[in-house]
Amino acid sequence: MRVLFYHTIPVETYFQAWKKGDYPGHLLYGFTHFEKFGIKRVSFEIPFNPYKNRLKLMCYNLISILSMFNQFDAIYGATHRGLELVIFLRALGLFSKPIVIWHHTAVTNSSNKIRNIISSFFYRGIDKLFFFSQPLLDASLRTGKIKRKDAVLTHWGPDLAFYDSLLKQRKSKDFFISTGRENRDLITLVKAFSETKEMCEIYLGAKVGAVDYKSIFTMQLNDILKSNVRIHFVDMEYKEIALITNDAKAIVISTYDLPYTVGLTTLVEAMALGLPVITTDNMNYPIDVEVEKIGLKVPFGDINSWKKAIEYVAIHPKEAKTMGEAGRYLAERIYNLEHFSSEVASCLLSVSDNSV
């Protein structure tokens, strides 16, 4: 079977980085492991910023995919962004090859009837949808836009081999760390740390897509920053930040209340590194960190709860260590690249069989 893997990042560049041990394979959603399951890898590059002009992206992808039509048997997308025209062709019966997509949020209904009709038709063009968690899958089914047989719960988790190489270089230090690319509630986090003596290092992309985080947060945080909180606006390779994270005593994930698994990438990294986590209580996560005893949850925007959680981890190092070990064990058992790659491959092979 030949699968065209679609992503908005330069796939081949990151695949080569993964082979060198410089990039974690889970961010390529199983592409790295296709050959283990008899799947041939196919991909193409997007030669422009995919976040600036969506129509341009959709047209470029449509032309690229049609020009490669005889080179693949199915499309597998890390996102549907940019594949909309191809998906509509599939829904119309004008594109004969199956399409499998990761859906990062729940499928939703709109108050606009026309939008709902268009959206329902759109999802007819997707053969299978991968979901990161049961809550997202269940909410999607309630819309009536997708069928249960087409929704697949997948145990997305970290590339443990990548993180094992980092663990060998660990130099444990006395700081908490916050990383991540989007929708971080830094106001709450900074205010909470300002009421403690604990050190927090915050790493954030200066600009992600069209969002200038440096300008936004510089304005918002300047007046409340204290010496125990340092914000780094960086343009670093993934491995560079992972090495810094590796030395922290705990990972903190402070996010806004949004209908998707915001912060999940950071959570699974904490599990891989065996570090305790304090996270905003995101009901869309596939994992309840307190039930699994891998960390602590705090309500959205609750400064006092954040303060208490930070201080608890700081003054209970043995309990924090146990949390980290539990997270690593959970990753080894269920949430890891090897496991979810097998789930992805099984689904792709099944849609190929059904399309014959």
C-alpha positions as CSV (number, residue, x, y, z in Angstrom):
1,M,0.0,0.0,0.0
2,R,1.2,3.5,-0.8
3,V,0.0,6.3,1.5
4,L,0.3,10.0,0.8
5,F,1.0,11.7,4.1
6,Y,-0.1,15.3,4.3
7,H,1.0,17.9,6.8
8,T,1.6,21.6,6.8
9,I,5.2,21.2,8.0
10,P,8.0,20.1,5.7
11,V,7.6,16.4,6.1
12,E,10.7,15.1,4.4
13,T,12.9,17.6,6.3
14,Y,11.5,16.5,9.7
15,F,11.6,12.8,8.7
16,Q,15.4,13.1,8.0
17,A,15.8,14.9,11.4
18,W,13.9,12.1,13.1
19,K,16.3,9.5,11.5
20,K,19.2,11.5,13.1
21,G,17.5,11.6,16.5
22,D,16.8,15.3,16.3
23,Y,13.0,15.3,16.1
24,P,10.4,13.2,17.8
25,G,8.5,10.8,15.6
26,H,5.1,11.3,17.2
27,L,4.9,14.7,15.6
28,L,4.8,13.0,12.2
29,Y,1.8,10.9,13.3
30,G,3.1,7.4,12.5
31,F,4.7,8.4,9.1
32,T,8.1,7.3,10.5
33,H,6.9,3.7,11.0
34,F,4.9,3.1,7.8
35,E,7.5,0.6,6.4
36,K,7.1,-1.7,9.5
37,F,3.5,-2.3,8.3
38,G,4.2,-2.7,4.6
39,I,3.2,0.9,3.8
40,K,5.2,2.9,1.3
41,R,5.7,6.6,2.3
42,V,4.7,9.3,-0.2
43,S,4.7,13.1,0.6
44,F,5.1,16.5,-1.0
45,E,6.4,19.8,0.3
46,I,4.5,23.1,0.5
47,P,6.9,25.9,-0.8
48,F,5.2,28.8,1.0
49,N,3.8,29.7,4.4
50,P,0.7,27.5,4.7
51,Y,-0.9,29.8,7.3
52,K,-1.0,33.0,5.3
53,N,-3.5,32.2,2.6
54,R,-5.8,29.3,3.0
55,L,-7.3,29.4,-0.5
56,K,-3.8,29.4,-2.0
57,L,-3.0,26.4,0.2
58,M,-6.1,24.5,-0.9
59,C,-5.5,25.1,-4.6
60,Y,-1.8,24.2,-4.3
61,N,-2.7,21.0,-2.5
62,L,-5.4,20.0,-5.0
63,I,-3.1,20.5,-8.0
64,S,-0.2,18.6,-6.2
65,I,-2.4,15.7,-5.2
66,L,-4.1,15.3,-8.6
67,S,-0.7,15.4,-10.3
68,M,0.5,12.6,-8.0
69,F,-2.7,10.6,-8.3
70,N,-1.1,7.4,-9.6
71,Q,1.6,7.5,-6.9
72,F,-0.6,6.7,-3.9
73,D,-3.6,4.5,-2.8
74,A,-4.9,6.7,0.1
75,I,-4.4,10.1,1.7
76,Y,-3.5,10.4,5.4
77,G,-3.6,13.9,6.8
78,A,-2.3,15.2,10.1
79,T,-4.9,17.9,9.6
80,H,-7.7,18.7,7.1
81,R,-6.4,22.3,6.8
82,G,-5.6,22.7,3.1
83,L,-7.3,19.5,2.0
84,E,-10.8,20.9,1.8
85,L,-11.2,20.9,-2.0
86,V,-9.9,17.3,-2.2
87,I,-12.3,16.2,0.5
88,F,-15.3,17.9,-1.2
89,L,-14.3,16.1,-4.4
90,R,-14.4,12.8,-2.4
91,A,-17.8,13.7,-1.0
92,L,-19.1,14.4,-4.6
93,G,-17.8,11.0,-5.7
94,L,-15.2,12.6,-8.0
95,F,-12.1,11.5,-6.0
96,S,-11.8,7.7,-5.8
97,K,-9.1,7.2,-3.1
98,P,-9.9,7.1,0.6
99,I,-9.0,10.0,2.9
100,V,-8.1,9.5,6.5
101,I,-7.7,12.6,8.8
102,W,-6.6,13.5,12.3
103,H,-9.4,15.7,13.8
104,H,-7.9,18.0,16.5
105,T,-11.2,19.3,17.8
106,A,-14.6,17.9,18.2
107,V,-16.9,18.1,15.1
108,T,-19.4,20.8,15.9
109,N,-22.8,22.1,14.9
110,S,-23.4,25.6,13.8
111,S,-26.3,27.9,14.5
112,N,-26.3,28.6,10.7
113,K,-28.3,26.0,8.9
114,I,-26.5,26.5,5.6
115,R,-23.1,26.0,7.3
116,N,-24.4,22.8,8.9
117,I,-25.5,21.4,5.6
118,I,-22.2,22.2,4.0
119,S,-20.3,20.8,7.0
120,S,-22.3,17.5,7.0
121,F,-21.6,17.1,3.3
122,F,-17.9,17.8,3.9
123,Y,-17.5,15.0,6.4
124,R,-18.9,12.6,3.9
125,G,-15.6,13.0,2.0
126,I,-13.6,11.7,4.9
127,D,-13.4,7.9,5.2
128,K,-12.0,7.8,8.7
129,L,-11.3,10.4,11.4
130,F,-8.7,9.9,14.2
131,F,-9.5,11.5,17.5
132,F,-7.1,12.2,20.4
133,S,-9.7,11.4,23.1
134,Q,-13.0,9.8,23.9
135,P,-14.6,13.2,24.8
136,L,-13.8,14.6,21.4
137,L,-15.1,11.5,19.7
138,D,-18.3,11.4,21.7
139,A,-19.0,15.1,21.1
140,S,-18.5,14.6,17.4
141,L,-20.9,11.7,17.2
142,R,-23.6,13.8,18.9
143,T,-23.7,16.2,15.9
144,G,-24.8,13.4,13.6
145,K,-22.3,14.5,11.0
146,I,-20.1,11.4,11.3
147,K,-20.8,7.7,11.8
148,R,-19.5,5.7,14.7
149,K,-17.7,3.3,12.3
150,D,-15.8,6.2,10.8
151,A,-14.5,7.6,14.1
152,V,-11.3,6.1,15.5
153,L,-9.9,6.7,19.0
154,T,-6.1,6.6,18.8
155,H,-3.7,6.5,21.7
156,W,-1.4,9.3,20.5
157,G,1.8,9.4,22.6
158,P,5.5,10.2,22.6
159,D,8.5,8.8,20.7
160,L,10.1,7.2,23.7
161,A,13.3,6.4,21.9
162,F,13.8,10.1,21.2
163,Y,13.3,11.0,24.8
164,D,15.5,8.1,26.1
165,S,18.4,9.8,24.3
166,L,17.7,13.0,26.3
167,L,17.4,11.2,29.6
168,K,21.0,10.1,29.3
169,Q,22.0,13.8,29.3
170,R,19.8,14.9,32.2
171,K,21.2,17.5,34.7
172,S,18.3,18.0,37.1
173,K,17.8,21.6,38.2
174,D,15.5,23.5,40.5
175,F,12.9,25.1,38.2
176,F,9.5,24.5,36.7
177,I,9.0,24.9,33.0
178,S,6.2,26.0,30.6
179,T,6.6,25.3,26.9
180,G,4.1,25.2,24.0
181,R,3.0,27.0,20.9
182,E,-0.5,28.1,21.4
183,N,-3.4,29.3,23.7
184,R,-1.3,29.4,26.9
185,D,-2.8,31.3,29.8
186,L,0.4,32.9,30.9
187,I,-1.3,35.7,32.9
188,T,-2.7,33.2,35.4
189,L,0.6,31.2,35.4
190,V,2.8,34.3,36.0
191,K,0.6,35.6,38.7
192,A,0.6,32.3,40.5
193,F,4.4,32.0,40.4
194,S,4.8,35.6,41.6
195,E,3.1,34.5,44.8
196,T,5.7,31.7,45.4
197,K,9.5,31.6,45.6
198,E,9.7,28.9,42.9
199,M,11.6,29.5,39.6
200,C,9.6,29.2,36.4
201,E,11.1,29.3,32.9
202,I,8.6,30.0,30.1
203,Y,9.6,29.2,26.5
204,L,7.3,30.5,23.8
205,G,7.6,30.9,20.1
206,A,7.9,34.6,19.2
207,K,5.6,34.1,16.3
208,V,3.4,31.1,15.5
209,G,1.6,31.2,12.2
210,A,0.1,34.7,12.0
211,V,0.1,35.3,15.7
212,D,2.8,37.6,17.1
213,Y,3.0,36.2,20.7
214,K,6.0,38.3,21.6
215,S,4.1,41.6,21.1
216,I,1.0,40.3,22.8
217,F,2.6,38.9,25.9
218,T,5.2,41.6,26.3
219,M,2.3,44.1,26.6
220,Q,0.3,41.9,29.0
221,L,3.1,40.6,31.3
222,N,5.6,43.4,31.7
223,D,3.8,44.9,34.8
224,I,3.4,41.6,36.6
225,L,6.7,39.8,36.0
226,K,8.9,39.1,39.0
227,S,12.5,37.9,39.1
228,N,11.5,34.2,39.7
229,V,9.7,34.1,36.3
230,R,11.6,34.4,33.1
231,I,10.0,34.4,29.6
232,H,12.0,33.4,26.6
233,F,10.6,34.2,23.2
234,V,12.6,31.8,21.0
235,D,13.0,30.3,17.6
236,M,14.6,27.0,18.6
237,E,14.6,23.5,17.2
238,Y,12.4,21.1,19.0
239,K,15.3,19.1,20.5
240,E,16.9,22.3,21.9
241,I,13.8,23.1,24.0
242,A,13.3,19.4,24.9
243,L,16.8,19.3,26.3
244,I,16.0,22.3,28.6
245,T,12.7,20.7,29.6
246,N,14.5,17.5,30.5
247,D,16.4,19.3,33.3
248,A,13.3,20.8,34.9
249,K,11.7,19.4,38.1
250,A,8.2,19.7,36.8
251,I,6.2,20.8,33.7
252,V,3.4,23.3,34.0
253,I,0.6,23.6,31.3
254,S,-1.6,26.6,31.8
255,T,-4.2,26.9,29.0
256,Y,-7.4,28.6,28.2
257,D,-10.8,26.8,28.2
258,L,-11.0,25.6,24.6
259,P,-12.8,22.7,23.0
260,Y,-9.7,20.6,22.1
261,T,-6.7,19.0,23.6
262,V,-4.6,22.1,23.9
263,G,-1.4,21.3,25.8
264,L,-1.5,17.6,25.0
265,T,1.9,17.6,23.2
266,T,3.5,19.0,26.4
267,L,1.7,16.5,28.5
268,V,2.9,13.5,26.6
269,E,6.4,15.0,26.6
270,A,6.3,15.2,30.5
271,M,5.2,11.5,30.5
272,A,8.1,10.5,28.3
273,L,10.6,12.4,30.4
274,G,9.2,11.0,33.6
275,L,8.4,14.4,35.0
276,P,5.4,15.4,37.1
277,V,2.9,17.8,35.6
278,I,0.6,20.5,36.8
279,T,-2.1,21.2,34.2
280,T,-5.2,23.2,33.7
281,D,-8.1,20.7,34.0
282,N,-8.8,20.1,30.3
283,M,-11.8,17.7,30.1
284,N,-10.9,16.9,26.5
285,Y,-7.6,15.2,27.4
286,P,-7.4,11.5,26.9
287,I,-5.8,11.2,30.3
288,D,-6.9,12.3,33.7
289,V,-3.6,13.2,35.3
290,E,-4.9,12.8,38.9
291,V,-6.7,9.5,38.3
292,E,-3.5,8.2,36.7
293,K,-1.5,9.8,39.5
294,I,0.9,11.5,37.1
295,G,0.3,15.1,38.2
296,L,-2.1,17.7,39.5
297,K,-5.1,19.5,37.9
298,V,-6.2,23.1,38.5
299,P,-9.3,24.9,37.4
300,F,-9.1,27.3,34.4
301,G,-7.8,30.7,35.5
302,D,-7.5,29.9,39.2
303,I,-4.4,31.6,40.5
304,N,-4.8,30.3,44.1
305,S,-5.1,26.7,42.9
306,W,-2.1,27.1,40.8
307,K,-0.1,28.5,43.7
308,K,-1.1,25.6,45.9
309,A,-0.2,23.0,43.3
310,I,3.2,24.6,42.6
311,E,4.0,24.7,46.3
312,Y,2.9,21.1,46.8
313,V,5.2,19.8,44.1
314,A,8.0,21.9,45.4
315,I,7.8,20.7,49.0
316,H,7.0,17.0,48.2
317,P,9.9,15.9,46.0
318,K,9.3,12.2,46.6
319,E,5.6,12.4,45.6
320,A,6.6,14.4,42.6
321,K,9.1,11.8,41.6
322,T,6.5,9.1,41.9
323,M,4.1,11.1,39.7
324,G,6.8,11.3,37.0
325,E,7.5,7.6,37.2
326,A,3.8,6.9,36.8
327,G,3.6,9.1,33.8
328,R,6.5,7.3,32.1
329,Y,5.0,3.9,32.9
330,L,1.7,5.0,31.3
331,A,3.5,6.1,28.2
332,E,5.4,2.8,28.0
333,R,2.1,0.8,28.4
334,I,-0.3,2.7,26.2
335,Y,0.5,6.2,25.0
336,N,3.5,5.9,22.7
337,L,4.6,6.1,19.1
338,E,4.9,2.4,18.6
339,H,1.4,1.7,19.8
340,F,-0.5,4.5,18.0
341,S,1.5,3.9,14.7
342,S,0.2,0.3,14.8
343,E,-3.4,1.7,15.2
344,V,-2.9,4.2,12.4
345,A,-1.5,1.5,10.1
346,S,-4.3,-0.9,10.8
347,C,-6.8,1.8,9.9
348,L,-5.1,2.8,6.7
349,L,-4.8,-0.8,5.6
350,S,-8.5,-1.4,6.3
351,V,-9.6,1.6,4.2
352,S,-7.3,0.4,1.4
353,D,-9.0,-3.1,1.5
354,N,-12.5,-1.5,1.5
355,S,-11.7,0.7,-1.5
356,V,-10.6,-2.2,-3.7
